[in-house]
Amino acid sequence: MEVTPVPFSELSKSQSAETSKDIRERVIKARLLQTERYKTSDGIYCNAQMRTKDLRTYCHLDEASNTLLKTAMERLGLSARAYDRILKVARTIADLESSKNIQTNHIAEAIQYRSLDREGWAG
């Protein structure tokens, strides 16, 4: 993932960043959400393990999110497999924010991770 320079104004703010403890708590809550979501699904314990039929059940998109994802798929030349991965990552991002539904910002963030990976930023 590309790391962009942080402006001095952001570095010098007196507002504190999220602590590791807070992040850990969000991750634990997200994993508990996933455990509850998949408790009746055989062999699925987290979002990464979802099958295509599970994506249809747990990854509903509103019109704006769907349009954004369609545009990204076309412009970046992404495969059906990439589509599934983006939905899984977006579902996880939504879970980390305790959001019942996947929002446009969750899709945008997931697309960004995928497009950076495709451009070779990961090394």
C-alpha positions, 0 to 999 in steps of 0.5 A: 500500500502506498503511504502518502506524506502526512501534512505538517498541519495534521502532525501538529494537531493536539487531537490524539489518534486512535489507540492500539487498545481501541483498535483491538476492541474494534477488531474483537467486536468485528470478529464477534459480529462475524461469528454471530453472522456465520454461526449457522454457516457450515465452515464459514467463520469470517468474511474472507471465507464467504462463498459467492452465494454468501456475498449475495446474502451478506453484501447488499449494496445501495445504488451508489455503492453498486455504481462505484463498484461497477465503474471500478471494475470497468476502469481497472479491468478487474475480474469476477474474483476481484469483485468477490474480494472487494465485497469481502473487504468492504464487509470487513471494513463495515464490520470494523465500523459496526455498520450493518450495511456496506456503505459507499465509503467502505466500497471505495476503501476496499477498491483502493486497497485492490487497485494499489495492489494491482499497481505494484505498490505492495512490492 
